[in-house]
Amino acid sequence: MATDVAHNEATDSMLEAMFAWRDGKTSKIYTRNATRARLARQTLARINWDGVGTKLLSIAEEPEATNG
């Protein structure tokens, strides 16, 4: 439940009050993970994906370098 609440933008103080946590360390685990997930979604939304698939495919198809 704490994960869901944190992903809905609850603050550390809100989580601590809701779950009666006395130590801020516990709430920070949930809010930190939620913040990282939110930032990742925002970053992906800003990427211009036009042509990325063909670029990735061409890199994957390059022959591997041989040693010696």
PQR file of N, CA, C, O and H, with PARSE charges and radii, in Angstrom:
ATOM      1  N   MET A   1       0.819  -1.186   0.000 -0.4000 1.5000
ATOM      2  CA  MET A   1       0.000   0.000   0.000 -0.0000 2.0000
ATOM      3  C   MET A   1       0.870   1.259   0.000  0.5500 1.7000
ATOM      4  O   MET A   1       0.529   2.255  -0.639 -0.5500 1.4000
ATOM      5  N   ALA A   2       1.976   1.211   0.708 -0.4000 1.5000
ATOM      6  CA  ALA A   2       2.866   2.371   0.764 -0.0000 2.0000
ATOM      7  C   ALA A   2       3.417   2.689  -0.624  0.5500 1.7000
ATOM      8  O   ALA A   2       3.589   3.856  -0.975 -0.5500 1.4000
ATOM      9  H   ALA A   2       2.253   0.402   1.227  0.4000 1.0000
ATOM     10  N   THR A   3       3.690   1.660  -1.402 -0.4000 1.5000
ATOM     11  CA  THR A   3       4.182   1.874  -2.763 -0.0000 2.0000
ATOM     12  C   THR A   3       3.143   2.620  -3.591  0.5500 1.7000
ATOM     13  O   THR A   3       3.471   3.586  -4.280 -0.5500 1.4000
ATOM     14  H   THR A   3       3.550   0.712  -1.116  0.4000 1.0000
ATOM     15  N   ASP A   4       1.903   2.178  -3.526 -0.4000 1.5000
ATOM     16  CA  ASP A   4       0.838   2.835  -4.284 -0.0000 2.0000
ATOM     17  C   ASP A   4       0.645   4.276  -3.855  0.5500 1.7000
ATOM     18  O   ASP A   4       0.476   5.161  -4.694 -0.5500 1.4000
ATOM     19  H   ASP A   4       1.637   1.393  -2.967  0.4000 1.0000
ATOM     20  N   VAL A   5       0.670   4.512  -2.569 -0.4000 1.5000
ATOM     21  CA  VAL A   5       0.491   5.876  -2.062 -0.0000 2.0000
ATOM     22  C   VAL A   5       1.650   6.762  -2.519  0.5500 1.7000
ATOM     23  O   VAL A   5       1.438   7.901  -2.935 -0.5500 1.4000
ATOM     24  H   VAL A   5       0.808   3.793  -1.888  0.4000 1.0000
ATOM     25  N   ALA A   6       2.868   6.240  -2.441 -0.4000 1.5000
ATOM     26  CA  ALA A   6       4.035   7.016  -2.860 -0.0000 2.0000
ATOM     27  C   ALA A   6       3.982   7.313  -4.356  0.5500 1.7000
ATOM     28  O   ALA A   6       4.347   8.409  -4.784 -0.5500 1.4000
ATOM     29  H   ALA A   6       3.040   5.315  -2.102  0.4000 1.0000
ATOM     30  N   HIS A   7       3.532   6.350  -5.151 -0.4000 1.5000
ATOM     31  CA  HIS A   7       3.425   6.574  -6.598 -0.0000 2.0000
ATOM     32  C   HIS A   7       2.325   7.565  -6.942  0.5500 1.7000
ATOM     33  O   HIS A   7       2.279   8.082  -8.058 -0.5500 1.4000
ATOM     34  H   HIS A   7       3.236   5.460  -4.804  0.4000 1.0000
ATOM     35  N   ASN A   8       1.451   7.827  -6.001 -0.4000 1.5000
ATOM     36  CA  ASN A   8       0.430   8.861  -6.182 -0.0000 2.0000
ATOM     37  C   ASN A   8       0.879  10.170  -5.559  0.5500 1.7000
ATOM     38  O   ASN A   8       0.059  11.006  -5.180 -0.5500 1.4000
ATOM     39  H   ASN A   8       1.489   7.407  -5.095  0.4000 1.0000
ATOM     40  N   GLU A   9       2.190  10.338  -5.459 -0.4000 1.5000
ATOM     41  CA  GLU A   9       2.860  11.581  -5.068 -0.0000 2.0000
ATOM     42  C   GLU A   9       2.691  11.973  -3.613  0.5500 1.7000
ATOM     43  O   GLU A   9       2.683  13.159  -3.287 -0.5500 1.4000
ATOM     44  H   GLU A   9       2.856   9.659  -5.768  0.4000 1.0000
ATOM     45  N   ALA A  10       2.555  10.987  -2.735 -0.4000 1.5000
ATOM     46  CA  ALA A  10       2.551  11.290  -1.307 -0.0000 2.0000
ATOM     47  C   ALA A  10       3.959  11.687  -0.874  0.5500 1.7000
ATOM     48  O   ALA A  10       4.944  11.191  -1.424 -0.5500 1.4000
ATOM     49  H   ALA A  10       2.561  10.022  -3.001  0.4000 1.0000
ATOM     50  N   THR A  11       4.053  12.557   0.086 -0.4000 1.5000
ATOM     51  CA  THR A  11       5.351  12.987   0.610 -0.0000 2.0000
ATOM     52  C   THR A  11       5.787  12.051   1.731  0.5500 1.7000
ATOM     53  O   THR A  11       5.016  11.207   2.188 -0.5500 1.4000
ATOM     54  H   THR A  11       3.253  12.959   0.532  0.4000 1.0000
ATOM     55  N   ASP A  12       7.039  12.214   2.170 -0.4000 1.5000
ATOM     56  CA  ASP A  12       7.543  11.444   3.300 -0.0000 2.0000
ATOM     57  C   ASP A  12       6.659  11.664   4.529  0.5500 1.7000
ATOM     58  O   ASP A  12       6.305  10.713   5.225 -0.5500 1.4000
ATOM     59  H   ASP A  12       7.665  12.900   1.799  0.4000 1.0000
ATOM     60  N   SER A  13       6.315  12.899   4.782 -0.4000 1.5000
ATOM     61  CA  SER A  13       5.488  13.223   5.954 -0.0000 2.0000
ATOM     62  C   SER A  13       4.119  12.560   5.876  0.5500 1.7000
ATOM     63  O   SER A  13       3.593  12.095   6.888 -0.5500 1.4000
ATOM     64  H   SER A  13       6.603  13.672   4.216  0.4000 1.0000
ATOM     65  N   MET A  14       3.552  12.517   4.699 -0.4000 1.5000
ATOM     66  CA  MET A  14       2.249  11.878   4.529 -0.0000 2.0000
ATOM     67  C   MET A  14       2.322  10.383   4.818  0.5500 1.7000
ATOM     68  O   MET A  14       1.459   9.831   5.499 -0.5500 1.4000
ATOM     69  H   MET A  14       3.979  12.895   3.878  0.4000 1.0000
ATOM     70  N   LEU A  15       3.361   9.732   4.294 -0.4000 1.5000
ATOM     71  CA  LEU A  15       3.526   8.301   4.538 -0.0000 2.0000
ATOM     72  C   LEU A  15       3.761   8.027   6.026  0.5500 1.7000
ATOM     73  O   LEU A  15       3.196   7.089   6.590 -0.5500 1.4000
ATOM     74  H   LEU A  15       4.063  10.181   3.740  0.4000 1.0000
ATOM     75  N   GLU A  16       4.591   8.847   6.646 -0.4000 1.5000
ATOM     76  CA  GLU A  16       4.880   8.660   8.069 -0.0000 2.0000
ATOM     77  C   GLU A  16       3.610   8.805   8.903  0.5500 1.7000
ATOM     78  O   GLU A  16       3.405   8.052   9.855 -0.5500 1.4000
ATOM     79  H   GLU A  16       5.050   9.609   6.188  0.4000 1.0000
ATOM     80  N   ALA A  17       2.771   9.753   8.559 -0.4000 1.5000
ATOM     81  CA  ALA A  17       1.521   9.937   9.296 -0.0000 2.0000
ATOM     82  C   ALA A  17       0.551   8.792   9.031  0.5500 1.7000
ATOM     83  O   ALA A  17      -0.097   8.295   9.951 -0.5500 1.4000
ATOM     84  H   ALA A  17       2.938  10.365   7.785  0.4000 1.0000
ATOM     85  N   MET A  18       0.455   8.383   7.795 -0.4000 1.5000
ATOM     86  CA  MET A  18      -0.494   7.343   7.422 -0.0000 2.0000
ATOM     87  C   MET A  18      -0.162   5.998   8.068  0.5500 1.7000
ATOM     88  O   MET A  18      -1.056   5.286   8.527 -0.5500 1.4000
ATOM     89  H   MET A  18       0.981   8.787   7.047  0.4000 1.0000
ATOM     90  N   PHE A  19       1.136   5.652   8.101 -0.4000 1.5000
ATOM     91  CA  PHE A  19       1.544   4.345   8.600 -0.0000 2.0000
ATOM     92  C   PHE A  19       2.131   4.397  10.012  0.5500 1.7000
ATOM     93  O   PHE A  19       2.601   3.381  10.524 -0.5500 1.4000
ATOM     94  H   PHE A  19       1.862   6.230   7.728  0.4000 1.0000
ATOM     95  N   ALA A  20       2.107   5.562  10.638 -0.4000 1.5000
ATOM     96  CA  ALA A  20       2.626   5.764  11.999 -0.0000 2.0000
ATOM     97  C   ALA A  20       4.106   5.376  12.107  0.5500 1.7000
ATOM     98  O   ALA A  20       4.541   4.810  13.111 -0.5500 1.4000
ATOM     99  H   ALA A  20       1.726   6.388  10.222  0.4000 1.0000
ATOM    100  N   TRP A  21       4.861   5.687  11.065 -0.4000 1.5000
ATOM    101  CA  TRP A  21       6.299   5.433  11.088 -0.0000 2.0000
ATOM    102  C   TRP A  21       6.973   6.572  11.824  0.5500 1.7000
ATOM    103  O   TRP A  21       6.637   7.738  11.612 -0.5500 1.4000
ATOM    104  H   TRP A  21       4.508   6.147  10.250  0.4000 1.0000
ATOM    105  N   ARG A  22       7.915   6.247  12.683 -0.4000 1.5000
ATOM    106  CA  ARG A  22       8.616   7.268  13.459 -0.0000 2.0000
ATOM    107  C   ARG A  22       9.949   7.634  12.833  0.5500 1.7000
ATOM    108  O   ARG A  22      10.510   8.689  13.127 -0.5500 1.4000
ATOM    109  H   ARG A  22       8.188   5.301  12.856  0.4000 1.0000
ATOM    110  N   ASP A  23      10.449   6.776  11.982 -0.4000 1.5000
ATOM    111  CA  ASP A  23      11.759   6.982  11.374 -0.0000 2.0000
ATOM    112  C   ASP A  23      11.571   7.377   9.911  0.5500 1.7000
ATOM    113  O   ASP A  23      10.899   6.662   9.167 -0.5500 1.4000
ATOM    114  H   ASP A  23       9.992   5.919  11.742  0.4000 1.0000
ATOM    115  N   GLY A  24      12.136   8.475   9.492 -0.4000 1.5000
ATOM    116  CA  GLY A  24      12.004   8.941   8.122 -0.0000 2.0000
ATOM    117  C   GLY A  24      12.669   8.039   7.095  0.5500 1.7000
ATOM    118  O   GLY A  24      12.418   8.173   5.898 -0.5500 1.4000
ATOM    119  H   GLY A  24      12.682   9.056  10.096  0.4000 1.0000
ATOM    120  N   LYS A  25      13.510   7.126   7.547 -0.4000 1.5000
ATOM    121  CA  LYS A  25      14.215   6.243   6.618 -0.0000 2.0000
ATOM    122  C   LYS A  25      13.257   5.349   5.849  0.5500 1.7000
ATOM    123  O   LYS A  25      13.453   5.109   4.658 -0.5500 1.4000
ATOM    124  H   LYS A  25      13.715   7.017   8.520  0.4000 1.0000
ATOM    125  N   THR A  26      12.236   4.862   6.511 -0.4000 1.5000
ATOM    126  CA  THR A  26      11.298   3.943   5.863 -0.0000 2.0000
ATOM    127  C   THR A  26      10.520   4.641   4.763  0.5500 1.7000
ATOM    128  O   THR A  26      10.388   4.105   3.662 -0.5500 1.4000
ATOM    129  H   THR A  26      12.077   5.057   7.479  0.4000 1.0000
ATOM    130  N   SER A  27      10.008   5.818   5.043 -0.4000 1.5000
ATOM    131  CA  SER A  27       9.227   6.527   4.032 -0.0000 2.0000
ATOM    132  C   SER A  27      10.079   6.922   2.833  0.5500 1.7000
ATOM    133  O   SER A  27       9.594   6.939   1.702 -0.5500 1.4000
ATOM    134  H   SER A  27      10.115   6.253   5.937  0.4000 1.0000
ATOM    135  N   LYS A  28      11.334   7.236   3.075 -0.4000 1.5000
ATOM    136  CA  LYS A  28      12.223   7.638   1.983 -0.0000 2.0000
ATOM    137  C   LYS A  28      12.454   6.510   0.982  0.5500 1.7000
ATOM    138  O   LYS A  28      12.675   6.769  -0.201 -0.5500 1.4000
ATOM    139  H   LYS A  28      11.728   7.222   3.994  0.4000 1.0000
ATOM    140  N   ILE A  29      12.406   5.274   1.442 -0.4000 1.5000
ATOM    141  CA  ILE A  29      12.544   4.142   0.528 -0.0000 2.0000
ATOM    142  C   ILE A  29      11.440   4.196  -0.524  0.5500 1.7000
ATOM    143  O   ILE A  29      11.696   4.046  -1.718 -0.5500 1.4000
ATOM    144  H   ILE A  29      12.227   5.064   2.403  0.4000 1.0000
ATOM    145  N   TYR A  30      10.224   4.410  -0.069 -0.4000 1.5000
ATOM    146  CA  TYR A  30       9.078   4.418  -0.972 -0.0000 2.0000
ATOM    147  C   TYR A  30       9.043   5.665  -1.856  0.5500 1.7000
ATOM    148  O   TYR A  30       8.784   5.570  -3.056 -0.5500 1.4000
ATOM    149  H   TYR A  30      10.015   4.532   0.902  0.4000 1.0000
ATOM    150  N   THR A  31       9.303   6.838  -1.264 -0.4000 1.5000
ATOM    151  CA  THR A  31       9.241   8.063  -2.063 -0.0000 2.0000
ATOM    152  C   THR A  31      10.392   8.140  -3.056  0.5500 1.7000
ATOM    153  O   THR A  31      10.220   8.664  -4.157 -0.5500 1.4000
ATOM    154  H   THR A  31       9.512   6.916  -0.289  0.4000 1.0000
ATOM    155  N   ARG A  32      11.570   7.623  -2.685 -0.4000 1.5000
ATOM    156  CA  ARG A  32      12.710   7.629  -3.601 -0.0000 2.0000
ATOM    157  C   ARG A  32      12.417   6.757  -4.822  0.5500 1.7000
ATOM    158  O   ARG A  32      12.667   7.167  -5.955 -0.5500 1.4000
ATOM    159  H   ARG A  32      11.710   7.198  -1.791  0.4000 1.0000
ATOM    160  N   ASN A  33      11.893   5.566  -4.592 -0.4000 1.5000
ATOM    161  CA  ASN A  33      11.560   4.682  -5.710 -0.0000 2.0000
ATOM    162  C   ASN A  33      10.465   5.274  -6.588  0.5500 1.7000
ATOM    163  O   ASN A  33      10.521   5.161  -7.812 -0.5500 1.4000
ATOM    164  H   ASN A  33      11.691   5.232  -3.672  0.4000 1.0000
ATOM    165  N   ALA A  34       9.479   5.899  -5.976 -0.4000 1.5000
ATOM    166  CA  ALA A  34       8.398   6.516  -6.739 -0.0000 2.0000
ATOM    167  C   ALA A  34       8.920   7.692  -7.561  0.5500 1.7000
ATOM    168  O   ALA A  34       8.509   7.884  -8.706 -0.5500 1.4000
ATOM    169  H   ALA A  34       9.433   5.991  -4.981  0.4000 1.0000
ATOM    170  N   THR A  35       9.818   8.471  -6.984 -0.4000 1.5000
ATOM    171  CA  THR A  35      10.397   9.613  -7.700 -0.0000 2.0000
ATOM    172  C   THR A  35      11.222   9.136  -8.889  0.5500 1.7000
ATOM    173  O   THR A  35      11.140   9.714  -9.973 -0.5500 1.4000
ATOM    174  H   THR A  35      10.152   8.315  -6.055  0.4000 1.0000
ATOM    175  N   ARG A  36      12.008   8.097  -8.696 -0.4000 1.5000
ATOM    176  CA  ARG A  36      12.808   7.556  -9.804 -0.0000 2.0000
ATOM    177  C   ARG A  36      11.916   7.061 -10.934  0.5500 1.7000
ATOM    178  O   ARG A  36      12.202   7.313 -12.105 -0.5500 1.4000
ATOM    179  H   ARG A  36      12.075   7.628  -7.815  0.4000 1.0000
ATOM    180  N   ALA A  37      10.850   6.366 -10.601 -0.4000 1.5000
ATOM    181  CA  ALA A  37       9.928   5.857 -11.619 -0.0000 2.0000
ATOM    182  C   ALA A  37       9.259   7.009 -12.360  0.5500 1.7000
ATOM    183  O   ALA A  37       9.111   6.964 -13.581 -0.5500 1.4000
ATOM    184  H   ALA A  37      10.618   6.161  -9.650  0.4000 1.0000
ATOM    185  N   ARG A  38       8.857   8.037 -11.622 -0.4000 1.5000
ATOM    186  CA  ARG A  38       8.211   9.200 -12.229 -0.0000 2.0000
ATOM    187  C   ARG A  38       9.187   9.927 -13.164  0.5500 1.7000
ATOM    188  O   ARG A  38       8.800  10.324 -14.263 -0.5500 1.4000
ATOM    189  H   ARG A  38       8.977   8.074 -10.630  0.4000 1.0000
ATOM    190  N   LEU A  39      10.436  10.104 -12.744 -0.4000 1.5000
ATOM    191  CA  LEU A  39      11.443  10.759 -13.583 -0.0000 2.0000
ATOM    192  C   LEU A  39      11.746   9.932 -14.834  0.5500 1.7000
ATOM    193  O   LEU A  39      11.946  10.488 -15.914 -0.5500 1.4000
ATOM    194  H   LEU A  39      10.750   9.781 -11.851  0.4000 1.0000
ATOM    195  N   ALA A  40      11.778   8.626 -14.691 -0.4000 1.5000
ATOM    196  CA  ALA A  40      12.016   7.758 -15.851 -0.0000 2.0000
ATOM    197  C   ALA A  40      10.882   7.899 -16.860  0.5500 1.7000
ATOM    198  O   ALA A  40      11.129   7.986 -18.063 -0.5500 1.4000
ATOM    199  H   ALA A  40      11.615   8.174 -13.814  0.4000 1.0000
ATOM    200  N   ARG A  41       9.642   7.923 -16.376 -0.4000 1.5000
ATOM    201  CA  ARG A  41       8.495   8.105 -17.295 -0.0000 2.0000
ATOM    202  C   ARG A  41       8.564   9.460 -17.990  0.5500 1.7000
ATOM    203  O   ARG A  41       8.303   9.556 -19.189 -0.5500 1.4000
ATOM    204  H   ARG A  41       9.442   7.853 -15.399  0.4000 1.0000
ATOM    205  N   GLN A  42       8.912  10.505 -17.247 -0.4000 1.5000
ATOM    206  CA  GLN A  42       9.007  11.846 -17.837 -0.0000 2.0000
ATOM    207  C   GLN A  42      10.115  11.904 -18.874  0.5500 1.7000
ATOM    208  O   GLN A  42       9.962  12.550 -19.911 -0.5500 1.4000
ATOM    209  H   GLN A  42       9.123  10.428 -16.273  0.4000 1.0000
ATOM    210  N   THR A  43      11.224  11.239 -18.606 -0.4000 1.5000
ATOM    211  CA  THR A  43      12.339  11.219 -19.551 -0.0000 2.0000
ATOM    212  C   THR A  43      11.942  10.505 -20.834  0.5500 1.7000
ATOM    213  O   THR A  43      12.201  11.000 -21.931 -0.5500 1.4000
ATOM    214  H   THR A  43      11.348  10.714 -17.763  0.4000 1.0000
ATOM    215  N   LEU A  44      11.317   9.345 -20.698 -0.4000 1.5000
ATOM    216  CA  LEU A  44      10.883   8.599 -21.880 -0.0000 2.0000
ATOM    217  C   LEU A  44       9.893   9.392 -22.718  0.5500 1.7000
ATOM    218  O   LEU A  44       9.895   9.298 -23.945 -0.5500 1.4000
ATOM    219  H   LEU A  44      11.107   8.943 -19.807  0.4000 1.0000
ATOM    220  N   ALA A  45       9.050  10.170 -22.058 -0.4000 1.5000
ATOM    221  CA  ALA A  45       8.065  10.981 -22.783 -0.0000 2.0000
ATOM    222  C   ALA A  45       8.730  12.083 -23.603  0.5500 1.7000
ATOM    223  O   ALA A  45       8.143  12.569 -24.570 -0.5500 1.4000
ATOM    224  H   ALA A  45       9.048  10.247 -21.061  0.4000 1.0000
ATOM    225  N   ARG A  46       9.941  12.482 -23.232 -0.4000 1.5000
ATOM    226  CA  ARG A  46      10.634  13.565 -23.936 -0.0000 2.0000
ATOM    227  C   ARG A  46      11.511  13.095 -25.090  0.5500 1.7000
ATOM    228  O   ARG A  46      12.014  13.915 -25.858 -0.5500 1.4000
ATOM    229  H   ARG A  46      10.417  12.087 -22.447  0.4000 1.0000
ATOM    230  N   ILE A  47      11.698  11.795 -25.220 -0.4000 1.5000
ATOM    231  CA  ILE A  47      12.574  11.272 -26.266 -0.0000 2.0000
ATOM    232  C   ILE A  47      11.850  11.296 -27.602  0.5500 1.7000
ATOM    233  O   ILE A  47      10.686  10.908 -27.705 -0.5500 1.4000
ATOM    234  H   ILE A  47      11.289  11.129 -24.596  0.4000 1.0000
ATOM    235  N   ASN A  48      12.556  11.756 -28.614 -0.4000 1.5000
ATOM    236  CA  ASN A  48      12.037  11.701 -29.970 -0.0000 2.0000
ATOM    237  C   ASN A  48      12.371  10.321 -30.518  0.5500 1.7000
ATOM    238  O   ASN A  48      13.527  10.040 -30.835 -0.5500 1.4000
ATOM    239  H   ASN A  48      13.501  12.072 -28.531  0.4000 1.0000
ATOM    240  N   TRP A  49      11.373   9.467 -30.630 -0.4000 1.5000
ATOM    241  CA  TRP A  49      11.583   8.075 -30.986 -0.0000 2.0000
ATOM    242  C   TRP A  49      11.645   7.847 -32.489  0.5500 1.7000
ATOM    243  O   TRP A  49      11.843   6.708 -32.912 -0.5500 1.4000
ATOM    244  H   TRP A  49      10.434   9.695 -30.372  0.4000 1.0000
ATOM    245  N   ASP A  50      11.486   8.872 -33.312 -0.4000 1.5000
ATOM    246  CA  ASP A  50      11.522   8.700 -34.773 -0.0000 2.0000
ATOM    247  C   ASP A  50      12.862   8.124 -35.206  0.5500 1.7000
ATOM    248  O   ASP A  50      13.900   8.753 -34.999 -0.5500 1.4000
ATOM    249  H   ASP A  50      11.325   9.797 -32.969  0.4000 1.0000
ATOM    250  N   GLY A  51      12.853   6.959 -35.793 -0.4000 1.5000
ATOM    251  CA  GLY A  51      14.054   6.362 -36.337 -0.0000 2.0000
ATOM    252  C   GLY A  51      14.928   5.628 -35.339  0.5500 1.7000
ATOM    253  O   GLY A  51      15.933   5.036 -35.734 -0.5500 1.4000
ATOM    254  H   GLY A  51      12.010   6.449 -35.961  0.4000 1.0000
ATOM    255  N   VAL A  52      14.585   5.646 -34.068 -0.4000 1.5000
ATOM    256  CA  VAL A  52      15.415   4.983 -33.068 -0.0000 2.0000
ATOM    257  C   VAL A  52      15.462   3.480 -33.323  0.5500 1.7000
ATOM    258  O   VAL A  52      16.520   2.862 -33.204 -0.5500 1.4000
ATOM    259  H   VAL A  52      13.769   6.127 -33.747  0.4000 1.0000
ATOM    260  N   GLY A  53      14.332   2.896 -33.672 -0.4000 1.5000
ATOM    261  CA  GLY A  53      14.286   1.457 -33.898 -0.0000 2.0000
ATOM    262  C   GLY A  53      15.229   1.013 -35.002  0.5500 1.7000
ATOM    263  O   GLY A  53      15.892  -0.014 -34.867 -0.5500 1.4000
ATOM    264  H   GLY A  53      13.472   3.398 -33.769  0.4000 1.0000
ATOM    265  N   THR A  54      15.301   1.767 -36.090 -0.4000 1.5000
ATOM    266  CA  THR A  54      16.188   1.384 -37.188 -0.0000 2.0000
ATOM    267  C   THR A  54      17.645   1.578 -36.797  0.5500 1.7000
ATOM    268  O   THR A  54      18.500   0.803 -37.226 -0.5500 1.4000
ATOM    269  H   THR A  54      14.762   2.602 -36.200  0.4000 1.0000
ATOM    270  N   LYS A  55      17.949   2.588 -35.996 -0.4000 1.5000
ATOM    271  CA  LYS A  55      19.321   2.799 -35.534 -0.0000 2.0000
ATOM    272  C   LYS A  55      19.754   1.666 -34.617  0.5500 1.7000
ATOM    273  O   LYS A  55      20.875   1.169 -34.723 -0.5500 1.4000
ATOM    274  H   LYS A  55      17.255   3.218 -35.647  0.4000 1.0000
ATOM    275  N   LEU A  56      18.861   1.256 -33.713 -0.4000 1.5000
ATOM    276  CA  LEU A  56      19.201   0.157 -32.812 -0.0000 2.0000
ATOM    277  C   LEU A  56      19.379  -1.142 -33.583  0.5500 1.7000
ATOM    278  O   LEU A  56      20.251  -1.946 -33.256 -0.5500 1.4000
ATOM    279  H   LEU A  56      17.950   1.660 -33.627  0.4000 1.0000
ATOM    280  N   LEU A  57      18.562  -1.348 -34.598 -0.4000 1.5000
ATOM    281  CA  LEU A  57      18.660  -2.559 -35.397 -0.0000 2.0000
ATOM    282  C   LEU A  57      19.983  -2.602 -36.148  0.5500 1.7000
ATOM    283  O   LEU A  57      20.611  -3.658 -36.219 -0.5500 1.4000
ATOM    284  H   LEU A  57      17.853  -0.694 -34.863  0.4000 1.0000
ATOM    285  N   SER A  58      20.425  -1.468 -36.715 -0.4000 1.5000
ATOM    286  CA  SER A  58      21.680  -1.451 -37.453 -0.0000 2.0000
ATOM    287  C   SER A  58      22.876  -1.704 -36.530  0.5500 1.7000
ATOM    288  O   SER A  58      23.853  -2.331 -36.941 -0.5500 1.4000
ATOM    289  H   SER A  58      19.915  -0.610 -36.657  0.4000 1.0000
ATOM    290  N   ILE A  59      22.806  -1.231 -35.310 -0.4000 1.5000
ATOM    291  CA  ILE A  59      23.880  -1.489 -34.353 -0.0000 2.0000
ATOM    292  C   ILE A  59      23.914  -2.971 -34.010  0.5500 1.7000
ATOM    293  O   ILE A  59      24.987  -3.571 -33.939 -0.5500 1.4000
ATOM    294  H   ILE A  59      22.013  -0.722 -34.975  0.4000 1.0000
ATOM    295  N   ALA A  60      22.749  -3.557 -33.798 -0.4000 1.5000
ATOM    296  CA  ALA A  60      22.669  -4.982 -33.440 -0.0000 2.0000
ATOM    297  C   ALA A  60      23.155  -5.875 -34.570  0.5500 1.7000
ATOM    298  O   ALA A  60      23.644  -6.977 -34.319 -0.5500 1.4000
ATOM    299  H   ALA A  60      21.878  -3.069 -33.855  0.4000 1.0000
ATOM    300  N   GLU A  61      23.029  -5.418 -35.808 -0.4000 1.5000
ATOM    301  CA  GLU A  61      23.401  -6.249 -36.957 -0.0000 2.0000
ATOM    302  C   GLU A  61      24.868  -6.117 -37.325  0.5500 1.7000
ATOM    303  O   GLU A  61      25.352  -6.883 -38.159 -0.5500 1.4000
ATOM    304  H   GLU A  61      22.632  -4.523 -36.012  0.4000 1.0000
ATOM    305  N   GLU A  62      25.602  -5.165 -36.728 -0.4000 1.5000
ATOM    306  CA  GLU A  62      27.015  -4.989 -37.047 -0.0000 2.0000
ATOM    307  C   GLU A  62      27.782  -6.244 -36.635  0.5500 1.7000
ATOM    308  O   GLU A  62      27.549  -6.793 -35.558 -0.5500 1.4000
ATOM    309  H   GLU A  62      25.209  -4.543 -36.051  0.4000 1.0000
ATOM    310  N   PRO A  63      28.705  -6.699 -37.504 -0.5600 1.5000
ATOM    311  CA  PRO A  63      29.471  -7.892 -37.134  0.2800 2.0000
ATOM    312  C   PRO A  63      30.381  -7.592 -35.957  0.5500 1.7000
ATOM    313  O   PRO A  63      30.898  -6.483 -35.822 -0.5500 1.4000
ATOM    314  N   GLU A  64      30.570  -8.597 -35.104 -0.4000 1.5000
ATOM    315  CA  GLU A  64      31.436  -8.420 -33.938 -0.0000 2.0000
ATOM    316  C   GLU A  64      32.896  -8.365 -34.388  0.5500 1.7000
ATOM    317  O   GLU A  64      33.284  -9.036 -35.344 -0.5500 1.4000
ATOM    318  H   GLU A  64      30.150  -9.498 -35.214  0.4000 1.0000
ATOM    319  N   ALA A  65      33.680  -7.579 -33.709 -0.4000 1.5000
ATOM    320  CA  ALA A  65      35.106  -7.483 -34.018 -0.0000 2.0000
ATOM    321  C   ALA A  65      35.777  -8.775 -33.581  0.5500 1.7000
ATOM    322  O   ALA A  65      35.461  -9.341 -32.535 -0.5500 1.4000
ATOM    323  H   ALA A  65      33.365  -7.034 -32.933  0.4000 1.0000
ATOM    324  N   THR A  66      36.701  -9.220 -34.400 -0.4000 1.5000
ATOM    325  CA  THR A  66      37.433 -10.447 -34.053 -0.0000 2.0000
ATOM    326  C   THR A  66      38.775 -10.073 -33.472  0.5500 1.7000
ATOM    327  O   THR A  66      39.374  -9.069 -33.858 -0.5500 1.4000
ATOM    328  H   THR A  66      36.959  -8.760 -35.250  0.4000 1.0000
ATOM    329  N   ASN A  67      39.236 -10.870 -32.558 -0.4000 1.5000
ATOM    330  CA  ASN A  67      40.528 -10.622 -31.925 -0.0000 2.0000
ATOM    331  C   ASN A  67      41.647 -11.261 -32.735  0.5500 1.7000
ATOM    332  O   ASN A  67      41.575 -12.430 -33.116 -0.5500 1.4000
ATOM    333  H   ASN A  67      38.749 -11.686 -32.244  0.4000 1.0000
ATOM    334  N   GLY A  68      42.693 -10.459 -32.991 -0.4000 1.5000
ATOM    335  CA  GLY A  68      43.917 -10.923 -33.539 -0.0000 2.0000
ATOM    336  C   GLY A  68      43.940 -11.315 -34.925  0.5500 1.7000
ATOM    337  O   GLY A  68      44.985 -11.722 -35.433 -0.5500 1.4000
ATOM    338  H   GLY A  68      42.752  -9.509 -32.682  0.4000 1.0000
TER
END
